[in-house]
């Protein structure tokens, strides 16, 4: 878990694979941003980030939570496959309101991220 907290402040670039027609302010199938927080949520490493804007229905989304899809922690490889989660109403996602699996307020993306030092 210690490695996850070291990721705060790093920038990320993501290649989104699902949905296949994803488009964000950063481009088609691309999401960029900065890691703003990290935590151990439900026993799993979770990163929280401010990201380039994208639409979910009519709502503008600009924050996501990320969890490794196949790994225990971030930073073990150059590129990590993750599940991205966001609140459908456009609210900022944070450790306080994640996860909300039962409420139906979460939606998600699948892709891979590459982390680099912040600017």
WOURKA-V688658 format. One record per residue. N is the residue number from 0. RES is the residue in one small letter. D_FIRST is the distance of its C-alpha to the first C-alpha in Angstrom with 1 decimal. Layout:
n->N res->RES d_first->D_FIRST
n->N res->RES d_first->D_FIRST
This chain:
n->0 res->x d_first->0.0
n->1 res->x d_first->3.8
n->2 res->x d_first->5.4
n->3 res->x d_first->5.4
n->4 res->x d_first->7.1
n->5 res->x d_first->9.3
n->6 res->x d_first->10.7
n->7 res->x d_first->12.6
n->8 res->x d_first->16.2
n->9 res->x d_first->16.3
n->10 res->x d_first->18.9
n->11 res->x d_first->18.8
n->12 res->x d_first->21.7
n->13 res->x d_first->21.7
n->14 res->x d_first->24.3
n->15 res->x d_first->24.9
n->16 res->x d_first->26.4
n->17 res->x d_first->27.0
n->18 res->x d_first->29.2
n->19 res->x d_first->31.3
n->20 res->x d_first->33.3
n->21 res->x d_first->30.5
n->22 res->x d_first->31.6
n->23 res->x d_first->30.0
n->24 res->x d_first->31.3
n->25 res->x d_first->29.6
n->26 res->x d_first->31.7
n->27 res->x d_first->32.1
n->28 res->x d_first->28.9
n->29 res->x d_first->27.0
n->30 res->x d_first->24.5
n->31 res->x d_first->23.3
n->32 res->x d_first->21.4
n->33 res->x d_first->19.0
n->34 res->x d_first->15.4
n->35 res->x d_first->16.1
n->36 res->x d_first->13.0
n->37 res->x d_first->9.5
n->38 res->x d_first->8.3
n->39 res->x d_first->7.3
n->40 res->x d_first->10.8
n->41 res->x d_first->12.4
n->42 res->x d_first->9.5
n->43 res->x d_first->8.5
n->44 res->x d_first->6.5
n->45 res->x d_first->9.5
n->46 res->x d_first->11.1
n->47 res->x d_first->14.5
n->48 res->x d_first->17.3
n->49 res->x d_first->20.9
n->50 res->x d_first->22.8
n->51 res->x d_first->26.3
n->52 res->x d_first->28.5
n->53 res->x d_first->29.5
n->54 res->x d_first->31.6
n->55 res->x d_first->30.9
n->56 res->x d_first->34.5
n->57 res->x d_first->35.9
n->58 res->x d_first->32.8
n->59 res->x d_first->31.1
n->60 res->x d_first->27.3
n->61 res->x d_first->25.4
n->62 res->x d_first->21.8
n->63 res->x d_first->19.3
n->64 res->x d_first->15.9
n->65 res->x d_first->14.2
n->66 res->x d_first->12.3
n->67 res->x d_first->12.4
n->68 res->x d_first->15.6
n->69 res->x d_first->15.4
n->70 res->x d_first->12.0
n->71 res->x d_first->8.7
n->72 res->x d_first->6.9
n->73 res->x d_first->8.9
n->74 res->x d_first->10.8
n->75 res->x d_first->11.9
n->76 res->x d_first->15.3
n->77 res->x d_first->17.7
n->78 res->x d_first->18.0
n->79 res->x d_first->15.6
n->80 res->x d_first->17.3
n->81 res->x d_first->16.1
n->82 res->x d_first->17.7
n->83 res->x d_first->18.6
n->84 res->x d_first->19.7
n->85 res->x d_first->22.1
n->86 res->x d_first->24.6
n->87 res->x d_first->28.1
n->88 res->x d_first->29.9
n->89 res->x d_first->28.3
n->90 res->x d_first->26.5
n->91 res->x d_first->23.4
n->92 res->x d_first->20.3
n->93 res->x d_first->17.7
n->94 res->x d_first->15.3
n->95 res->x d_first->18.7
n->96 res->x d_first->20.4
n->97 res->x d_first->17.8
n->98 res->x d_first->18.1
n->99 res->x d_first->21.9
n->100 res->x d_first->22.7
n->101 res->x d_first->25.8
n->102 res->x d_first->27.4
n->103 res->x d_first->28.0
n->104 res->x d_first->26.9
n->105 res->x d_first->24.1
n->106 res->x d_first->24.9
n->107 res->x d_first->23.0
n->108 res->x d_first->23.2
n->109 res->x d_first->21.9
n->110 res->x d_first->21.5
n->111 res->x d_first->19.6
n->112 res->x d_first->18.1
n->113 res->x d_first->18.4
n->114 res->x d_first->16.5
n->115 res->x d_first->18.5
n->116 res->x d_first->18.8
n->117 res->x d_first->20.3
n->118 res->x d_first->24.0
